[in-house]
Amino acid sequence: MSDIILTARQLTKVFRTRSTEAANVAKILTEALTRQLPNGQKLPTASVAVEPGSQSVVVTGSPGDVQTAVDIVSQLETGSSTP
């Protein structure tokens, strides 16, 4: 289950993890949604937060970043290697 909230050109999606711990999902998403600049600096392309009370992960970013998060969470939850 997930909720989507639209904000100015960014989406916020809440993932309620079932089979994977929320903190682990957040770590994976944070790594996946980070770009490394030519100077080596890492730049997050989306915000990822954990809501431990509900075992939820909240992702805010561009529609493309949120779709990447959807694909990754889906693969983690189903054990599939394809979105």
N, C-alpha and C positions, 0 to 999 in steps of 0.2 A: 504494500500500500504506500502511496506517496501523494503529496499535495504539491501543486504548483501555484506560485504567486508571481504575478507579473509586476515588475518595477521598470522604470525608464531604461529600456533596451537591455535589461538584465532579467534573468529568471532566478527564482529561488525555489528549490525543490527539496522536500523533506523525504528522506528514505528511512523507512522503519525496517531495520534489518531483522531477519528471522533466523538465519542459520549462521551468520557471521557476526562477530562482536563489533559493535559500532566503532570503537576506537581503532580497530584494525582496518575497517573499511575507510575511515577518515584518513588514516595514514597512507593507504594505497591511493586514494583520490587526491590527496595533497601532492604526492609525488607525481602522479599522472598529469595533474593540472598545474605544473610548474615548468616554466621555460628557462633555459640557461642562455644568458646573453653572451656575446663574443668575449667579453672581459671576464667571464666565469661567474658573474653574479647570477643568482637564481631569482626569478621573478614569478610569483604566483599569478596565474591567470584567472583564478576563481577563489572565492572564500569557502573554506570547509570548516565546519564546526560540529562538535559532538554534543548531543543532548542526552546525558547518561540516564536520566530518569525514565525516558521512553525508549532507550536504545535506538535513537534516531541520529542520522547524519544530515546536516543541513548544508546544501551547496548553493552558493549564489555566484552567478557568472553569466557570460554571454550564452545565447542559445546553443552554440556549438560546444561550449564547455559543459553545460548542463547535459547535453546529449551524450557527451563522452562519459560523464558520470553515470548516466542511466545505463549505458552499455556495460560499463565496468561492474556496476552493482548487479545487474542482471546476470552477468557471467559468474560473479562470485556466488550469488544465491542459487544458481542452477547447476554450477559446476561445469558449465559449457565453456568452450574456448572461442565461440563465435557469438556475436551480439544477437 
